[in-house]
Amino acid sequence: MKLAQTGIVILLAVLVATTSGCGVINRIRAKNQLNEAAQAYREGRFVDAEQHSRQAAELDPNNKTAPMFIARTIHAQYRPGVQSPENIAKAQEAIQAYQALLDKNPKDEEAYKAIAYLYGAIKADDKLRQWISQRAASDQKRVFILSRSAFAGSQRNAAAVWSGDLNPNWETFRRQIPAGLNYSLAGNPYWTTDIGGFVVANPNDPAYRELYARWFEFGAFCPIFRAHGTRTTNQNEVWSYGREMQEILSRYDRLRYRLLPYIYSVAWKTTSEHYTPMRALVMDFADDPRVWNIGDQFLFGPSLLVNPVTEPGAIMRRLYLPKGRWYDFWSGESVEGGRAIDASAPLAELPVFVRAGAIIPLGPAVEYAQQRPDDPVELRIFAGADGDFTLYEDEGDSYHYEKGAHGTVALHWDDASRTLTVGERKGRFNGMAASLKFHVVMVGKNRAAGEQMTEPPDAILDYNGSAIHWKP
């Protein structure tokens, strides 16, 4: 009896030890599986790493490391830009794995950042699929994608983005300027807004007309210029806002078209030199601490300093001019920079200043881009510093430029000798004009100011592709 009782006690002890030991052994096995996962991950064997991580989670459900290993190893199998359903599914699976981590710990920054990256990558891939599909339909017409959202890399796939469905008020308008600058600083050059806001507004309301005019003026200097929104009258044309506003809006519409040679050349600079049309001042004046936190002024291309008016009823605009000489675009008067000034800002005039040394090419007043390709190009020279600008041309609607079918003309202003050099034309493309006519104008007070063509010019240069030197 005593032996039997002892045996029972011994048997119970063994059973308890065995049950407890399974948990310990499984935790040890789980750690071993995670070590194997880590080794496989380091060696780039991500499928094996995922399998080891999943086995670790099965062996030890309470292991806090295994779920993150699973998410990381799935993430590592995703290849941005690879166009296959399996690849996209892998990204979505990784998002779900990271989301499970966030559900348990909302402060998990790694999971949060990974989800943001993967979501953006999927969207960029989506733009790439659209681009491939549309370009496959015809290589003779350029693909353009206007997207509600975009992420780093979208610009490679001809995608531009707008800032969403905005409220039609001054505060929302004010926020668009730093939004566009930060977007451009992030490496995406083509950005735009719904001019006037998208949400319902009344074109017959005088207060809204003022807001719309100021927003339209700003829009004329955005990388993409577009008016879009819901109006109570179901009308959003320039004549929908009354006669006074029509004149103001038409003025900036004409200016945008006249600036096409400048804008198209800046677009080529963006393509060929990784440039951006909308430029926070810190990009060009990084050594000036006063511009570091300016979020309501910007350069449009290399030469035009744009200062949107974002207060109702304003007739003046406090702004900062970086060091150097600047010209008021509307009057031609020059002023020294390195200081803040109070610039005139009547409703019809958005304060715009031009850097000394700038060469601004302006085309004819047209209603569509290639309406009058043989008309003269006005070259406005803003003396006071040396300057360069490269005028760019191509077929305008094909991808032949990728194969070298385009033309450039280097323009240089030497301020010391007061000499304009129109360099030798480089390149060729189908339909390229044999010659160009340049109307050269020296900008000064009440001379070559505003959006109108300057008559008479200071010189008319008949350019056949050979270099020309001209002095006023």
C-alpha positions as CSV (number, residue, x, y, z in Angstrom):
1,M,0.0,0.0,0.0
2,K,2.8,2.3,0.8
3,L,4.6,1.6,-2.4
4,A,1.4,2.0,-4.4
5,Q,0.8,5.3,-2.8
6,T,4.4,6.4,-3.5
7,G,4.0,5.3,-7.1
8,I,0.9,7.5,-7.5
9,V,2.7,10.5,-6.1
10,I,5.6,9.9,-8.4
11,L,3.3,9.5,-11.4
12,L,1.5,12.8,-10.7
13,A,4.8,14.6,-10.4
14,V,5.9,13.4,-13.7
15,L,2.7,14.4,-15.3
16,V,2.9,17.9,-13.9
17,A,6.5,18.3,-14.9
18,T,5.7,17.1,-18.4
19,T,2.8,19.6,-18.9
20,S,4.9,22.5,-17.6
21,G,7.9,21.4,-19.6
22,C,6.0,21.6,-22.9
23,G,5.5,25.4,-22.5
24,V,9.2,25.9,-21.7
25,I,10.3,23.7,-24.6
26,N,8.0,25.5,-27.1
27,R,9.2,28.9,-26.0
28,I,12.8,27.7,-26.6
29,R,11.8,26.3,-30.0
30,A,10.1,29.6,-30.8
31,K,13.2,31.5,-30.0
32,N,15.2,29.1,-32.2
33,Q,12.7,29.7,-35.1
34,L,13.1,33.4,-34.7
35,N,16.9,33.1,-34.8
36,E,16.5,31.1,-38.0
37,A,14.1,33.8,-39.3
38,A,16.6,36.5,-38.6
39,Q,19.4,34.6,-40.3
40,A,17.2,34.0,-43.4
41,Y,16.2,37.6,-43.4
42,R,19.8,38.8,-43.4
43,E,20.6,36.4,-46.3
44,G,17.6,37.7,-48.3
45,R,15.6,34.5,-48.0
46,F,12.4,36.3,-47.1
47,V,10.0,33.4,-47.8
48,D,12.0,31.2,-45.5
49,A,12.1,34.0,-42.9
50,E,8.4,34.3,-43.0
51,Q,7.9,30.6,-42.5
52,H,10.2,30.5,-39.5
53,S,8.4,33.5,-38.0
54,R,5.0,31.9,-38.4
55,Q,6.3,28.7,-36.8
56,A,7.6,30.8,-33.9
57,A,4.1,32.4,-33.5
58,E,2.4,28.9,-33.5
59,L,4.9,27.5,-30.9
60,D,4.6,30.5,-28.6
61,P,1.4,32.6,-29.2
62,N,2.5,35.0,-26.4
63,N,5.8,35.8,-28.1
64,K,5.7,39.6,-28.8
65,T,8.5,39.5,-31.3
66,A,7.1,37.0,-33.8
67,P,4.2,39.1,-35.1
68,M,6.6,41.9,-36.0
69,F,8.9,39.4,-37.7
70,I,6.0,38.1,-39.7
71,A,5.0,41.6,-40.9
72,R,8.6,42.5,-41.8
73,T,9.3,39.3,-43.7
74,I,6.0,39.7,-45.7
75,H,6.9,43.4,-46.4
76,A,10.4,42.4,-47.6
77,Q,8.8,40.1,-50.3
78,Y,7.0,43.1,-51.8
79,R,8.8,44.7,-54.8
80,P,7.7,48.3,-55.5
81,G,7.0,48.8,-59.2
82,V,6.7,45.1,-60.1
83,Q,3.4,44.8,-62.0
84,S,1.8,41.6,-60.9
85,P,-1.3,40.7,-58.8
86,E,0.8,38.5,-56.6
87,N,3.1,41.4,-55.7
88,I,0.3,43.8,-54.9
89,A,-1.4,41.0,-52.8
90,K,1.9,40.7,-50.9
91,A,1.8,44.4,-50.1
92,Q,-1.8,44.2,-48.9
93,E,-0.9,41.2,-46.8
94,A,1.9,43.1,-45.2
95,I,-0.5,46.0,-44.4
96,Q,-2.8,43.6,-42.7
97,A,0.0,42.2,-40.6
98,Y,1.2,45.7,-39.5
99,Q,-2.4,46.7,-38.9
100,A,-2.8,43.8,-36.5
101,L,0.2,45.1,-34.6
102,L,-1.3,48.6,-34.5
103,D,-4.6,47.2,-33.2
104,K,-2.7,45.8,-30.2
105,N,-0.5,48.8,-29.8
106,P,-1.7,52.1,-31.4
107,K,1.7,53.7,-30.5
108,D,3.7,51.2,-32.6
109,E,5.5,53.8,-34.9
110,E,7.3,51.1,-37.0
111,A,3.9,49.6,-37.9
112,Y,2.4,53.0,-38.6
113,K,5.3,54.1,-40.9
114,A,5.3,50.8,-42.7
115,I,1.6,51.0,-43.5
116,A,2.0,54.6,-44.7
117,Y,4.9,53.5,-47.0
118,L,3.1,50.4,-48.3
119,Y,-0.1,52.3,-49.0
120,G,1.8,55.0,-50.9
121,A,3.8,52.3,-52.8
122,I,0.6,50.6,-53.9
123,K,-0.8,53.9,-55.1
124,A,2.4,54.6,-57.0
125,D,2.1,51.2,-58.6
126,D,-1.4,51.9,-59.5
127,K,-0.3,55.1,-61.3
128,L,2.4,53.0,-63.1
129,R,-0.2,50.5,-64.3
130,Q,-2.3,53.3,-65.7
131,W,0.7,54.9,-67.3
132,I,1.8,51.6,-68.9
133,S,-1.7,50.8,-70.1
134,Q,-2.4,54.2,-71.6
135,R,1.0,54.5,-73.2
136,A,0.6,51.0,-74.7
137,A,-2.5,52.3,-76.5
138,S,-0.5,55.0,-78.3
139,D,3.1,56.1,-78.0
140,Q,2.2,59.3,-80.0
141,K,0.3,61.0,-77.3
142,R,1.6,61.7,-73.8
143,V,-0.1,60.2,-70.8
144,F,-1.2,62.6,-68.1
145,I,-2.7,61.4,-64.8
146,L,-4.4,63.8,-62.4
147,S,-4.7,62.0,-59.0
148,R,-6.5,62.8,-55.8
149,S,-3.6,61.4,-53.9
150,A,0.1,60.7,-54.7
151,F,3.2,59.5,-52.9
152,A,6.9,59.6,-53.5
153,G,7.6,58.1,-56.9
154,S,4.3,59.0,-58.5
155,Q,6.0,61.8,-60.5
156,R,7.8,59.1,-62.5
157,N,4.5,57.9,-63.9
158,A,3.2,61.3,-65.3
159,A,1.0,61.8,-62.2
160,A,0.1,65.2,-60.9
161,V,-2.0,65.7,-57.8
162,W,-4.5,68.2,-56.5
163,S,-5.1,69.1,-52.9
164,G,-8.5,67.6,-52.6
165,D,-12.1,68.9,-52.2
166,L,-11.5,72.2,-50.5
167,N,-13.8,74.6,-48.6
168,P,-14.2,78.0,-50.3
169,N,-12.8,80.3,-47.6
170,W,-9.8,82.4,-47.0
171,E,-8.2,80.1,-44.3
172,T,-8.3,77.1,-46.7
173,F,-6.9,79.2,-49.5
174,R,-4.1,80.4,-47.2
175,R,-3.1,76.8,-46.4
176,Q,-2.7,75.9,-50.0
177,I,0.6,77.8,-50.4
178,P,2.7,76.0,-47.8
179,A,0.9,72.7,-48.9
180,G,2.2,73.2,-52.4
181,L,5.7,74.2,-51.3
182,N,6.0,71.2,-49.0
183,Y,4.7,68.9,-51.7
184,S,7.3,70.2,-54.1
185,L,10.1,69.9,-51.5
186,A,9.1,66.3,-51.2
187,G,10.2,65.7,-54.8
188,N,6.8,65.8,-56.6
189,P,6.9,68.7,-59.1
190,Y,3.4,68.9,-60.4
191,W,0.8,70.0,-57.9
192,T,-2.4,72.0,-58.1
193,T,-5.6,73.1,-56.3
194,D,-9.2,73.5,-57.1
195,I,-9.2,77.3,-57.7
196,G,-11.9,78.8,-55.5
197,G,-12.4,75.6,-53.6
198,F,-14.5,72.7,-54.6
199,V,-17.4,72.8,-52.1
200,V,-20.5,74.8,-53.0
201,A,-20.0,78.5,-53.5
202,N,-22.0,81.3,-55.1
203,P,-20.3,83.3,-58.0
204,N,-22.9,86.1,-57.4
205,D,-21.6,86.7,-53.9
206,P,-19.2,89.7,-54.0
207,A,-17.2,88.3,-51.0
208,Y,-16.7,85.0,-52.8
209,R,-15.8,86.8,-56.1
210,E,-12.9,88.5,-54.3
211,L,-11.7,85.2,-52.9
212,Y,-12.0,83.5,-56.3
213,A,-10.0,86.3,-58.0
214,R,-7.1,86.0,-55.5
215,W,-7.1,82.2,-55.7
216,F,-7.2,82.4,-59.5
217,E,-4.2,84.8,-59.4
218,F,-2.3,82.3,-57.3
219,G,-3.3,79.4,-59.5
220,A,-1.8,81.2,-62.6
221,F,1.6,80.5,-61.0
222,C,1.0,77.0,-59.8
223,P,2.6,74.1,-61.8
224,I,-0.9,73.1,-63.0
225,F,-3.4,75.9,-63.5
226,R,-7.0,74.7,-63.2
227,A,-10.3,75.9,-62.0
228,H,-12.8,73.4,-60.7
229,G,-15.6,73.3,-58.2
230,T,-19.3,73.2,-57.4
231,R,-21.2,76.5,-57.9
232,T,-24.7,77.3,-57.0
233,T,-25.2,78.7,-60.5
234,N,-23.7,75.7,-62.2
235,Q,-21.3,78.1,-64.0
236,N,-17.6,78.5,-63.4
237,E,-16.4,80.3,-66.5
238,V,-14.4,83.5,-66.2
239,W,-17.5,85.5,-67.2
240,S,-19.5,83.9,-64.4
241,Y,-18.2,86.2,-61.8
242,G,-19.3,89.6,-63.2
243,R,-17.7,92.1,-65.6
244,E,-15.0,93.4,-63.2
245,M,-13.8,89.9,-62.2
246,Q,-13.9,88.7,-65.9
247,E,-11.4,91.4,-66.8
248,I,-9.1,90.3,-63.9
249,L,-9.4,86.6,-64.5
250,S,-8.9,87.0,-68.3
251,R,-5.8,89.0,-67.6
252,Y,-4.2,86.1,-65.7
253,D,-5.5,83.6,-68.2
254,R,-3.7,85.6,-71.0
255,L,-0.5,85.9,-68.9
256,R,-0.4,82.1,-68.3
257,Y,-0.6,81.5,-72.0
258,R,2.0,84.1,-72.7
259,L,4.3,82.4,-70.2
260,L,4.1,79.1,-72.0
261,P,7.6,79.3,-73.5
262,Y,9.0,80.0,-70.0
263,I,6.8,77.3,-68.4
264,Y,7.5,74.6,-71.0
265,S,11.2,75.3,-70.7
266,V,11.0,75.0,-66.9
267,A,9.1,71.7,-67.5
268,W,12.1,70.4,-69.5
269,K,14.4,71.5,-66.8
270,T,12.2,69.5,-64.4
271,T,12.5,66.4,-66.6
272,S,16.2,66.7,-67.5
273,E,17.6,68.2,-64.3
274,H,15.2,67.0,-61.5
275,Y,14.1,70.6,-61.0
276,T,10.7,71.7,-59.7
277,P,8.6,74.6,-61.0
278,M,7.1,75.7,-57.6
279,R,10.1,76.6,-55.3
280,A,10.1,77.4,-51.6
281,L,12.6,80.3,-51.2
282,V,14.9,78.2,-49.2
283,M,15.6,76.1,-52.3
284,D,17.3,79.1,-54.1
285,F,18.4,81.3,-51.1
286,A,19.5,78.7,-48.6
287,D,22.2,81.0,-47.1
288,D,19.6,83.6,-46.1
289,P,18.1,82.6,-42.7
290,R,15.2,85.0,-43.2
291,V,13.7,82.8,-46.0
292,W,13.9,79.5,-44.1
293,N,10.4,79.6,-42.6
294,I,8.6,81.7,-45.3
295,G,5.7,79.6,-46.4
296,D,3.6,82.2,-48.3
297,Q,6.0,83.3,-51.0
298,F,7.7,81.2,-53.7
299,L,9.6,81.2,-56.9
300,F,7.8,80.1,-60.1
301,G,10.7,78.7,-62.1
302,P,14.0,80.4,-61.5
303,S,13.0,84.0,-61.9
304,L,9.4,84.9,-60.8
305,L,8.9,85.7,-57.1
306,V,5.2,85.1,-56.4
307,N,3.5,86.6,-53.3
308,P,-0.2,85.5,-53.1
309,V,-2.7,87.8,-51.3
310,T,-4.6,85.8,-48.8
311,E,-6.5,88.5,-46.8
312,P,-9.8,89.9,-47.8
313,G,-9.9,93.6,-48.7
314,A,-6.1,93.8,-48.9
315,I,-4.5,96.5,-51.1
316,M,-0.9,96.0,-49.8
317,R,1.2,92.9,-49.2
318,R,4.0,92.7,-46.8
319,L,6.7,90.5,-48.3
320,Y,10.4,89.7,-48.2
321,L,12.8,90.3,-51.1
322,P,16.0,88.2,-50.9
323,K,19.3,89.9,-51.5
324,G,19.8,91.3,-55.0
325,R,17.9,93.6,-57.4
326,W,14.3,92.9,-58.2
327,Y,11.8,94.2,-60.7
328,D,8.1,94.8,-60.1
329,F,6.5,92.7,-62.9
330,W,3.6,95.1,-63.3
331,S,5.5,98.4,-63.3
332,G,9.0,97.6,-64.4
333,E,10.4,99.5,-61.4
334,S,13.4,98.0,-59.7
335,V,14.1,97.7,-56.0
336,E,17.0,96.4,-53.9
337,G,16.3,93.3,-51.9
338,G,17.6,91.9,-48.6
339,R,14.7,93.5,-46.8
340,A,10.9,93.4,-46.3
341,I,8.7,95.8,-48.2
342,D,5.1,96.7,-48.4
343,A,4.1,96.0,-52.0
344,S,1.1,97.4,-53.8
345,A,-1.6,94.7,-54.1
346,P,-4.8,96.0,-55.7
347,L,-7.3,93.3,-56.5
348,A,-6.2,93.1,-60.2
349,E,-2.5,92.8,-59.3
350,L,-0.9,89.9,-57.5
351,P,2.6,91.1,-56.3
352,V,5.1,89.5,-58.6
353,F,8.8,90.4,-58.7
354,V,11.5,89.3,-61.2
355,R,15.1,88.7,-60.3
356,A,17.8,90.9,-61.9
357,G,19.6,88.8,-64.6
358,A,16.4,87.0,-65.6
359,I,15.5,86.4,-69.3
360,I,11.8,85.7,-69.6
361,P,10.5,84.4,-72.9
362,L,6.9,85.3,-73.6
363,G,4.8,83.9,-76.4
364,P,1.9,85.4,-78.2
365,A,-1.6,85.9,-76.7
366,V,-3.3,82.6,-77.7
367,E,-6.3,80.5,-76.7
368,Y,-4.5,77.1,-76.9
369,A,-0.9,76.1,-76.7
370,Q,0.1,75.6,-80.4
371,Q,-2.3,78.1,-81.9
372,R,0.3,80.4,-83.4
373,P,3.7,78.7,-83.3
374,D,5.3,81.0,-85.8
375,D,4.6,84.3,-83.9
376,P,7.6,86.1,-82.3
377,V,8.8,85.2,-78.9
378,E,9.4,88.3,-76.7
379,L,12.6,88.1,-74.7
380,R,12.4,90.4,-71.6
381,I,15.8,91.2,-70.2
382,F,16.0,92.3,-66.5
383,A,19.4,93.9,-66.2
384,G,21.4,94.2,-63.0
385,A,23.1,90.8,-62.9
386,D,24.3,88.1,-65.3
387,G,21.7,85.6,-66.3
388,D,21.0,82.4,-68.3
389,F,17.9,80.7,-69.6
390,T,17.5,77.7,-71.9
391,L,14.6,77.9,-74.3
392,Y,13.2,74.4,-75.0
393,E,11.0,73.2,-77.9
394,D,9.8,69.8,-79.1
395,E,6.8,68.3,-81.0
396,G,4.5,69.0,-78.0
397,D,2.5,65.8,-78.0
398,S,4.7,62.7,-78.5
399,Y,7.4,60.8,-76.6
400,H,10.1,61.4,-79.3
401,Y,11.8,63.8,-76.9
402,E,12.9,60.8,-74.9
403,K,14.9,59.7,-78.0
404,G,16.5,63.1,-78.4
405,A,14.0,64.8,-80.6
406,H,13.9,68.3,-79.2
407,G,15.7,71.6,-79.6
408,T,17.3,74.0,-77.1
409,V,18.5,77.6,-77.4
410,A,20.9,78.9,-74.7
411,L,20.2,82.6,-73.8
412,H,22.8,84.5,-71.8
413,W,22.9,88.1,-70.5
414,D,26.3,89.6,-69.6
415,D,25.5,92.5,-67.4
416,A,29.0,94.0,-67.4
417,S,29.2,94.3,-71.2
418,R,25.4,94.6,-71.5
419,T,25.3,91.9,-74.2
420,L,22.6,89.3,-74.9
421,T,23.8,86.1,-76.5
422,V,21.4,83.9,-78.3
423,G,23.4,80.7,-78.6
424,E,23.6,78.1,-81.4
425,R,20.5,76.0,-81.6
426,K,21.0,72.4,-80.4
427,G,19.0,69.4,-81.5
428,R,16.2,68.8,-84.0
429,F,12.6,67.5,-84.0
430,N,9.9,66.8,-86.5
431,G,8.2,70.1,-87.5
432,M,10.8,72.3,-86.0
433,A,10.7,75.8,-87.5
434,A,13.6,76.7,-89.7
435,S,13.9,80.1,-88.0
436,L,12.6,82.0,-85.0
437,K,11.9,85.7,-84.5
438,F,12.8,87.2,-81.2
439,H,11.5,90.6,-79.9
440,V,14.1,91.8,-77.4
441,V,13.0,94.3,-74.7
442,M,15.0,95.8,-71.9
443,V,12.7,96.1,-68.9
444,G,12.5,99.4,-67.1
445,K,10.0,101.7,-65.3
446,N,6.7,101.5,-67.3
447,R,8.6,99.6,-70.1
448,A,7.9,95.9,-70.9
449,A,5.7,95.6,-67.8
450,G,2.6,93.4,-67.3
451,E,1.1,90.8,-69.5
452,Q,0.8,92.8,-72.7
453,M,3.2,92.4,-75.7
454,T,5.7,95.3,-75.7
455,E,5.5,97.5,-78.8
456,P,7.8,98.5,-80.3
457,P,10.6,96.1,-79.1
458,D,14.2,97.3,-78.6
459,A,15.3,94.9,-81.3
460,I,13.9,92.2,-83.7
461,L,16.3,89.3,-84.1
462,D,15.8,86.9,-87.0
463,Y,17.3,83.7,-85.7
464,N,18.2,80.9,-88.0
465,G,20.0,78.7,-85.5
466,S,23.4,80.4,-85.5
467,A,24.6,82.4,-82.5
468,I,23.6,86.1,-82.3
469,H,25.1,88.8,-80.1
470,W,23.1,91.9,-79.4
471,K,23.7,95.1,-77.4
472,P,21.0,97.7,-76.5
